[in-house]
């Protein structure tokens, strides 16, 4: 089968072995997949991963190695991590596989990803896609679930003020999600064309160049991925407010963390999320990801797709398998 593989270099392998589902797994024919910034970071050495890339997808189940075969023929998406299922594992017992110390993570850690004609995943992390959600929306479930994670971790009252910093895919998705949950959210970014995507769906927006930082926000979501964004976030969080870190910032720059102590700010790390609320938002048409799509490439043109993903003006590049 065809697969996009990274092993010191990115390549399209037209003779990659078709996977065979283990007990409890499904064989999935991938229809559409999305390139994430994590995929790009892996090509630069992140996680030391070798194998098929990709973790955002929608596909059709063709076979199930289990007694229950009800998913065969159904469109599905999958949580990206699955655990060890050891009875003694507290994370697997709570179905919070993303923190299992022996987890596998699709296209990132110890598990071939979705940039291939076929893939396998355990049935217990698969979710059927509602009929009224098309492939171009369903492929966004994984990042949407990550945005939903914020309100799973943190109760935000309707009267509280929320600001999201960063108008990339992560910031836009987060702002749209919080807005769809009827919260008072402002998106601040550097690119008017990206802010317009959120504004068209009812989100309040403001250019960073015209934004006056004030320490008045109950919840601040940092989604810029930069050290300067983290510093700005601290300057916006009111005393005893919550600073949510949605992007990973790896930097050698010295950071002044005194405001966190002085203002008694709670810092909350937020990563992956559950798929059920994300699928519900899409099923109820609360969010439209169509404006995110900057290009759709065939798997044969996957290397061109990765080059397109590097262009700052592009938001989301999809690969049709």
N, C-alpha and C positions, 0 to 999 in steps of 0.2 A: 504494500500500500504506500501511498505518498504521505510523507510526514516532514515537518519542519524541525530539524534537529540542531541542537547546539552542542558542540564538542570542540572547544577552543575556537571554533568559527561557526557561523550560522550557515546552514545549507539545507537545500531541499533534497531529501532522500526519497527516490521513487521506488525503492525496494525495501522499505522498512518492514520488519516482521509484523503481521497483523496480530493483535493481542488475543489471548484466549481468556475468557472470564473464569476466575477462580470461584470456588463455592461462595455463594452469597453475593456475587458480582453480576453486573449486566454488561453486555456488549452493546455499545452505542455507536451508531453511525452519525458522525458530526455533520451538521448542516451549516452552521455559521459560528464564527469565533471572533473575539475581539482582542486586539493587541493592547496590553496594559503597560504602564511604565515599568512595572516589575519585570516584565519580559525583556525590556530593553536593558535594565540593570543587570539581569542575568548574563546578557551577552558581553557585559563589561567585567564579569567575574563574581557577581553577587551570589552568595550561598554556595559557590563552587559546584553548581548544578550542571550535570551532563545528561542529555536526553531530549525527548520531545518537549517543546515549550507549550505554553498556553494554559489558561485556567478559566477563561470566560467563554462560555459556549452555550448553544442549544442544539440538541440532537434527538434522534429517534432510537428507541431501544429495539434492537433486533433479536436479542436472545438474553435469557436469564438463567444462570446456573443456580437454580433454587427451585423448591417445590412450588412457590408462588410465582407464576409467570404473568400476572395481570398487567405488568408494565409493558409487555411486548407490544410494539406498534404505537406507543405513546411518546409524545414529545416531552423531553425532560431537560432540566438543568440540574447542576450538582453543587453542593457545598464543596469547597476546594480541599478541605482536610477531612481525613477519617482517622480514627484512633486504633489502639491496639485491642480494644474490647476485652482487656483483662478484667475479671471481676473485682480485682483489687484497685483498679484505676479509678480514682474519684472523678476525673474529668470525663471519662467515657461513660460512667454511670449517670452523669448529668447531661450526656449527649453534647458536651462542650468539647468536641474533638480538637478544636484549634489549639488547645492548651495541653493536650496529651503529650507527654515527653517522648513517646514513641510513635508519633503521628506520621502519616504520609500526606504530602501536600501536592496537589495536582500541578504538574509542570514547574514545580519549584523545589520539591524536596522528596526524593525517593519514590517518585511516581510519574511515569510518562504523562505528558499533558494532552491538550485537546487540539493542537495544531496538526491534526492527522485525519485520515479518512475514517478511522475507527479508534475507539478508546474503551477502557473499562473503568467502572467505579462500583463500589459497594452499593447495593440497593438501598441501604438505610440512609444514604446521603443524597438520594435522588428525589426530585420534586417534579410532579407533573405540571406542565404549563397549561393554564386555562385556554380554552379554544379561542377566546376573543383577544388574546395577546399574540401578536405576530412575532416572527423570528427576530426581526430588527429591534423589537422592544425586549424580548426575552433574553437576548444576549447581554443585556445590561443588568441582569438580576444580581450578579455577584457584587459589583460596586454599589448598587442600590441597597443591598442588604447591609453592606458596611456602613452606609450612611444611617440606616435605621438603627444600628447598634447604639448610637448616641442616646436615644431615648429609651433604649432597653437598660442602659447603664445608669441613666440620670433622669430623674423626674424634673421636667421643665414646666413651670407653671405658666398658664396662658398670659399672665400679666408681666412676665419677665422679658427683658430685652436680650436678644441674641444677635451676635454679629459673626459672620463667617469671613475669614480672610483668605483670599486666593480664588481666582476665577478659572483655574484649570478644571480638568474633568472631575477631580476630587471635590474641589470647592463648589462647583456648579451643582453636582449631584447632591451634596450635603445641604446646600441652601434650598434646592427644590424639594428635598425630602422633608426638611423641617417646616417649610412653608405648607406642604401638603398635609402636615399634621397640625395645621392651624396655629402655628407659633409665630410670634412677632420677630421676624428675622430680617437682617440687612446683610447683603453680600457686597463686599468691598474688593475691588480688583483693579488691574492695570489696563485691561483691554475692553473697550466699549463694545466691540462686536460680541464678545463672550458674555458680558453683562446683559446685553440685549436678549440673549437666549433665556436667561432667568427672568428678566423683566416681562417678557412676553407671556410668561406663565404665572405672573402675579407676585414675583419676588421684588422687594425693594432693593435697589442697587445704588452704588456710588463709586465713582472713580477714586482710586487712592490719592491721586494728585489733588483732588478737591475735598478730601475727607479730613476733618479735624479730629485728631485723636482725643478722646475724653474717657476718663475712667468711670464709665457709667453703665457698662454692660454686665448683666448677671451671668451670662454664659458667652464665652468667646471660643470659637472653633478655629484652630490654626490649621490651614490647609495649603500653605504656600510651599512648604518643604524647604524653607530657608531659615538661617539663623536670625536674619533681620526680621522675618515674619514672626518668629517666636518672641523677639524683643518687643515688637509692636503689639503683639497679643497681650503681653504682660501690662503694657501701658493702657490697655482698654478695659481690663478686668477690674470691676469694682471690688472694694474690700469684701472679703469672704465670698467672692464670686468663684466661678469654676472656669478653668482654662482647659479646653479639650484639645489634646494633641491628636490630630487625624493623620498627619503626615510624619514620616520618619526624617529627622534632621540629624545627619551625621556631619559634624563639623569640628575643626580644631580651634575654632574661634572661642575666645573667652566670653562667657556669658555672665552678666550680673544678675544673679538670682535673688538678690536681697528683696526686691518687691514682693516675691512670693511669700517670704516670711513676714515682712512688714504689714502687708495687706491680708495676710492669712488666706492666701489663694489656694484653692484645691486644684491640683493638676491631675487630669484624668486621661490616661492613654486609652485609645479606642481603635480597634482594628476591624476584624471580620464580624459579620452579623448573621442572623437567622434569615432563611429565605422566605418563610411563610408571610411575614408582613410585607416584604418587598414585592412578592407576587400579587398580594392583595392590592397594593397601590397601583400596579400595572393593570390588573383586572378591572379596577374601578376607574381607570383612565385619569388618575390623579397627577401623573407625570408623563410627559411625552419626550422621548429621547431622540426623536427624528432629527432635530437640529444639531445633535452632537456628531452625527455621522459625516465625516469629511471625505470618505472614500471607501469603496468596497472592491477588493482584489480577489482574484481566484488563487487557489493554493499554488498554482504553477507560477504565479507572480508574487510569491510570498516575500522574496528578498526585496522587491520594489516596495511592497507594503511596509516593511520595516524601515526602509529609507523615508517613506512618506510620514511614518509615525514620528520621526525625528524633527519634522518641520513644526515650528512653534505655532503656526497659524492653524494647524490641523488639530482637531479635538480627538476624534475617535476613528481609527482605521479598522475596518472589519475584513475578515478573510472568509470567503465563501468556499466551502469544502465540496 
